[in-house]
Amino acid sequence: MRKIGRHDLLVILSLTVLAFTTSCSSCRRNALSTNTNTSNSNAPPFVAREPAQYRATRVTTYAGAPPQQTAIARDGDRSRIDFTRDGKQFTLIETPAGRILVSNDRAVFARLRPDQAAITPSEDEALAPDLSTARLLNQTDLPADYRRLRTDQFGGRAVTVFQVTLGTGDTVTESVLWIDDETSFPLKQELAQITGGVRQPNPYITEIRELIIGPPPAGWFDIPAAFHETAVNEFWKVVSQ
């Protein structure tokens, strides 16, 4: 069996969070299990969802590389992600009217088609928050085993910790999730490959920090008046200068 690479980990990471958060109705119907050693191969014993209104910082670490930090926010059907690529500051805003990518350094923005990823043309891998659940679910079909581990604290909030094991055979992927008890938001995930019963070092870790529940500030999803719109191709020319 081939070794799972970084792109595979990103896909599985997004599957275990996004699929449970946005697309699985059975997940929303299942209450947290009261059995501390429950295994269920058919449905997760937890509810996982994104708060309707919040702001937070997401920190991702992989293979000992420096942590990558993004600011995320949601207000109903509007969302915002602030991220850095190649030292440049970007904001991705999604509203019912469409998706907008903003270059904060160059004061320009472009409206993206639904099939356009929020990445520079030279990058090989999609921005993880931009991966849709439907797209991910069409890429892989892995059997899953779920287990409730314990109650805990994370970032000053009460959480319940679950383990999700994906795949079968000599190589499986194990994901541990810290689910916020109040909001059902996954606040932390550790994802690692297990080969021949040995857990590989340097797991993929993502954490939600500085969580603020409630509506973001007014204008949080607006484009600054001084910014001007360009076509997507022109946007990347301007950004690369």
BELBELMO-V913511 format. One record per residue. N is the residue number from 1. RES is the residue in one letter. SS is DSSP state (H for helix, E for strand, L for the rest). Layout:
N,RES,SS
N,RES,SS
This chain:
1,M,L
2,R,L
3,K,L
4,I,L
5,G,L
6,R,H
7,H,H
8,D,H
9,L,H
10,L,H
11,V,H
12,I,H
13,L,H
14,S,H
15,L,H
16,T,H
17,V,H
18,L,H
19,A,H
20,F,H
21,T,H
22,T,H
23,S,H
24,C,L
25,S,H
26,S,H
27,C,H
28,R,H
29,R,H
30,N,L
31,A,L
32,L,L
33,S,L
34,T,L
35,N,L
36,T,L
37,N,L
38,T,L
39,S,E
40,N,E
41,S,L
42,N,L
43,A,L
44,P,L
45,P,L
46,F,L
47,V,L
48,A,L
49,R,L
50,E,L
51,P,L
52,A,L
53,Q,E
54,Y,E
55,R,E
56,A,E
57,T,E
58,R,E
59,V,E
60,T,E
61,T,E
62,Y,L
63,A,L
64,G,L
65,A,L
66,P,L
67,P,L
68,Q,E
69,Q,E
70,T,E
71,A,E
72,I,E
73,A,E
74,R,E
75,D,E
76,G,L
77,D,L
78,R,E
79,S,E
80,R,E
81,I,E
82,D,E
83,F,E
84,T,E
85,R,E
86,D,L
87,G,L
88,K,E
89,Q,E
90,F,E
91,T,E
92,L,E
93,I,E
94,E,E
95,T,E
96,P,L
97,A,L
98,G,E
99,R,E
100,I,E
101,L,E
102,V,E
103,S,E
104,N,L
105,D,L
106,R,L
107,A,L
108,V,E
109,F,E
110,A,E
111,R,E
112,L,E
113,R,L
114,P,L
115,D,L
116,Q,L
117,A,L
118,A,L
119,I,L
120,T,L
121,P,L
122,S,L
123,E,L
124,D,L
125,E,L
126,A,L
127,L,L
128,A,H
129,P,H
130,D,H
131,L,L
132,S,L
133,T,H
134,A,H
135,R,H
136,L,H
137,L,H
138,N,L
139,Q,L
140,T,L
141,D,L
142,L,L
143,P,L
144,A,E
145,D,E
146,Y,E
147,R,E
148,R,E
149,L,E
150,R,E
151,T,E
152,D,E
153,Q,E
154,F,E
155,G,L
156,G,L
157,R,E
158,A,E
159,V,E
160,T,E
161,V,E
162,F,E
163,Q,E
164,V,E
165,T,E
166,L,E
167,G,L
168,T,L
169,G,L
170,D,L
171,T,E
172,V,E
173,T,E
174,E,E
175,S,E
176,V,E
177,L,E
178,W,E
179,I,E
180,D,E
181,D,L
182,E,L
183,T,L
184,S,L
185,F,L
186,P,E
187,L,E
188,K,E
189,Q,E
190,E,E
191,L,E
192,A,E
193,Q,E
194,I,E
195,T,E
196,G,L
197,G,L
198,V,E
199,R,E
200,Q,L
201,P,L
202,N,L
203,P,L
204,Y,E
205,I,E
206,T,E
207,E,E
208,I,E
209,R,E
210,E,E
211,L,E
212,I,E
213,I,E
214,G,L
215,P,L
216,P,L
217,P,L
218,A,L
219,G,L
220,W,L
221,F,L
222,D,L
223,I,L
224,P,L
225,A,L
226,A,L
227,F,L
228,H,E
229,E,E
230,T,L
231,A,L
232,V,H
233,N,H
234,E,H
235,F,H
236,W,H
237,K,H
238,V,H
239,V,H
240,S,H
241,Q,L
